[in-house]
Amino acid sequence: MKKLRSPYRAKLFKNGGSQALRLPKDCRFAGSEVMVHREGSRLIVEPLQRRWTSEFLDVFVGPPDRVLSERRPSGKLEREALDL
């Protein structure tokens, strides 16, 4: 994406029930989705970065080994026999 030298005027139009923004060629994004958010009266449009954060990935890894070792009993568990 090129750095813009001056602001561009862009056209707004209706696309189904949504409002759409026609971007000039120099302002186009790669891909098919972007992140959009507001800052006051400004609308910020940014490339969508599909990177997993380490915090998100940690959810699937499980607890650290030290936590598991603290939870494991040191000996064999005694259990009552089942009456079948």
Secondary structure as GFF3:
##gff-version 3
##sequence-region A 1 84
A	DSSP	beta_strand	11	15	.	.	.	ID=ss1
A	DSSP	beta_strand	18	22	.	.	.	ID=ss2
A	DSSP	three_ten_helix	25	27	.	.	.	ID=ss3
A	DSSP	beta_strand	34	39	.	.	.	ID=ss4
A	DSSP	beta_strand	42	47	.	.	.	ID=ss5
A	DSSP	alpha_helix	54	61	.	.	.	ID=ss6
A	DSSP	alpha_helix	65	71	.	.	.	ID=ss7
###
